[in-house]
């Protein structure tokens, strides 16, 4: 028997945000230790999760929000913030985990994501909730796309 988990788009995206915050907190606890491999595994998890999250937002969520809330600045800023995060993730991918810049780049990525999450949850999500968007249907689409991307990247489905 297959169980289908449904959640609206906002709940799904907020759950992704909490996952990223948790992973960054785990990394921070290990930051000043010599557990380089453990930190690297956490960094890979958070970067992979963020890349998938950003892709489903950019391809599915943001276009719908743009059309429904008519606030191009809000959506444009979110896209630019994603570009900055992707650039840092790309830089991290070029570093060895024991590079002295690795911790600094993870910290800055964490701070950028924290700012981005705050703006989405305090500004964009409330507007989306009152816009008339079918957030349940959009949540199903996001969930499907997220799992497809996870499988493509060798991760288990959510």
Secondary structure by P-SEA (a helix, b strand, c coil): cbbbbbbcaaaaaaaaaaaaaaaaaaaaaaccccaaaaaaaaaaaaaaaaaaaaaaaaaccaaaaaaacccaaaaaaaaaaaaaaaaaaaaaaaccccccaaaaaaaaaaaaaaaaaaaaaaccaaaaaacccaaaaaaaaaaaaaaaaaaaaccccc
